[in-house]
């Protein structure tokens, strides 16, 4: 598989990246030629990867000469990995990743011709966490925050994330029932956004397990429950407003490839 990817994290990613999420899971990387650097190597800088602070980061790419954009990474723990499949890279990845834990991994597939991914802040707070970015998925402006060991976020192929979107896999702080003095908050989860999902402007995924294939999440929606495939959901908290719908990247139509991607 990918050099340096901890076996425990590999198993978590395999479990999350089912066919309704991606056609480009870990099994597809077998024919890649990998180049390995540390975050402090000049080759990483030339790619557009900057290790700002912390222990060395392992950087694995499939084309050592093809820049990916500008990515700032800060680490605190050890054994962390950044993998980018940039053999056919023609887009731009801009953002910041902060890793407090150890044995964490961020994996990015090819984002497609002219693809743009802006990750304002990716914050991995615990050990053995992962971010998986599907092929052709794009983001105008997205922030992702994870809590809890052995948890992660998977973004499916051809997902479209609008500006101001937040993905948090937990509820931020403890919530208590004062009568019984017992915690009533939910534990952190692995958040999976399946293939060809559109997250509208300023949407917030909060302790949400799954957004189904082809679904649309409305602007400023608060999603704290799973959403089924091929629906439109909106509101605070979000509810399903319409079933048997999806969307196209073109302003006026869905392509046949998009229809096939959601199982039609």
HELIX and SHEET records of a PDB file:
HELIX    1   1 UNK A    7  UNK A   16  1                                  10    
HELIX    2   2 UNK A   26  UNK A   31  5                                   6    
HELIX    3   3 UNK A   42  UNK A   47  1                                   6    
HELIX    4   4 UNK A  256  UNK A  261  1                                   6    
SHEET    1   A 8 UNK A  35  UNK A  38  0                                        
SHEET    2   A 8 UNK A  58  UNK A  61 -1                                        
SHEET    3   A 8 UNK A  81  UNK A  84  1                                        
SHEET    4   A 8 UNK A 105  UNK A 108  1                                        
SHEET    5   A 8 UNK A 130  UNK A 133  1                                        
SHEET    6   A 8 UNK A 152  UNK A 155  1                                        
SHEET    7   A 8 UNK A 191  UNK A 193  1                                        
SHEET    8   A 8 UNK A 210  UNK A 211  1                                        
SHEET    1   B10 UNK A  49  UNK A  53  0                                        
SHEET    2   B10 UNK A  69  UNK A  75  1                                        
SHEET    3   B10 UNK A  92  UNK A  99  1                                        
SHEET    4   B10 UNK A 116  UNK A 124  1                                        
SHEET    5   B10 UNK A 138  UNK A 146  1                                        
SHEET    6   B10 UNK A 160  UNK A 161  1                                        
SHEET    7   B10 UNK A 198  UNK A 199  1                                        
SHEET    8   B10 UNK A 216  UNK A 217  1                                        
SHEET    9   B10 UNK A 231  UNK A 235  1                                        
SHEET   10   B10 UNK A 238  UNK A 243 -1                                        
SHEET    1   C 8 UNK A  49  UNK A  53  0                                        
SHEET    2   C 8 UNK A  69  UNK A  75  1                                        
SHEET    3   C 8 UNK A  92  UNK A  99  1                                        
SHEET    4   C 8 UNK A 116  UNK A 124  1                                        
SHEET    5   C 8 UNK A 138  UNK A 146  1                                        
SHEET    6   C 8 UNK A 165  UNK A 168  1                                        
SHEET    7   C 8 UNK A 204  UNK A 206  1                                        
SHEET    8   C 8 UNK A 222  UNK A 223  1                                        
SHEET    1   D 2 UNK A 176  UNK A 177  0                                        
SHEET    2   D 2 UNK A 182  UNK A 183 -1                                        
END                                                                             
